[in-house]
Amino acid sequence: MALEFLWWELMVLEERVRLQERRIERRVLRDEQNPFDLPLEEFIFMFRISPELAFDVINIIRPLLKNKRSSGLSPEVQFLVTVHFYAQGSYQRGLGGNSILNISQPSVSRSISIVTNAINQRLLRQWVKFPMTTTERQKAREKFEAAPQPFEGTLGAIDCTHINILAPNIHEEAYVNHHGNHSLNVQAIVDPDLKILNINARYPGARNDSYIWSVSAVRQGMEFHFNNGERRTWLIGDAGYPLEPWLMTPLPHYPEGTRQFEYTKNICKARNVVERFFGVFKSVWRCLSYQRVLMYAPDKAGKIVNACATLHNMRIHYKLPVPEEDLDVELNGQNMDANLEIPYIDQRGGPRAVAKRIQRQILDQFDNLRDGEDD
């Protein structure tokens, strides 16, 4: 009996020694293989950001990444591990075995949590901002007026996309979308440069686009500006959204050659930027691709979406290239004659009645433009 106990203790000791040796090996490999020594193109392909952008972010969130253990991961490694996960969408175990990063799966998990929270706390509000001041809104309108596909008066294009997640333990049924998958329904508003003006990743997949818009802070802000005298300023969305004085939508089913058809054609072309954005967003950050599933609870998955949105806008600021050859394109509402169901809003008065008058004014402009062309 004593020999068996001694043999068991020896086995446990050998396992501890093996694990310690493995930790030392990983640490040595990390020290010898510095990811920042990679060629620039390879670094960008692997992490989707440049070394300059990486260092700038790390320096801002460094206080939140400090490790209490002397042998713990450096802020640089924690950040790169997390961004590599965003970019490649790999499982944590496979990511931990990466020959460049060389860290354990538990360390990957901790790094993703810490860095994601840090980006949400320190960078999200700085880099994802909806135009609220008079100057900001004027610049946003001018950007859409000068866009390749302009629509006068527009601040941004709005739409939602589904990000697949692990089935949650609480209110699981609320996250089942119309495809039968568990997801978050993420609302985004973007400008013609694909810059994100607002991101909302709080709502489950069963919530439709118009509901998310109806309870959003941006809608309240748009209504506030309208009630305070701002005119000819709106967002543009597809026919799944309600027509409001601050939100213009298409008029489907009108025949070609009518002013309604021309209006709808122009608004669909202008709002194509949000469709293109979703393609770029999910191609750069593959963890959000429809082919992947974020294996996290809804709250943490939403924070990952926010972190990717922050880095997306930083990529634009740093003028990093977009991987056009591998776009994860979604075509939602691109057929302007599609059988789209327009949400019901009381048409006897209120915002919809005002919005219809604004829409008729825009249609009259198309008539005037056509008359000018005929003359």
Secondary structure, 3 states (H helix, E strand, C coil): CHHHHHHHHHHHHHHHHHHHHHHHHHHHHHHHCCHHHCCHHHHHHHHCCCHHHHHHHHHHHHHHHCCCCCCCCCHHHHHHHHHHHHHHCCCHHHHHCCCCCCCCHHHHHHHHHHHHHHHHHHCHHHHCCCCCCHHHHHHHHHHHHCCCCCCCCEEEEEEEEEEEECCCCCCHHHHECCCCCEEEEEEEEECCCCCEEEEECCCECCCCHHHHHHCCHHHHHHHHHHHCCCCCCEEECCCCCCCECCEECCCCCCCCCCHHHHHHHHHHHHCHHHHHHHHHHHHHCHHHCCCCCECCCHHHHHHHHHHHHHHHHHHHHCCCCCCHHHCCCCCCCCCCCCCCCCCCCCCCCCHHHHHHHHHHHHHHHHHHHHHHHHC
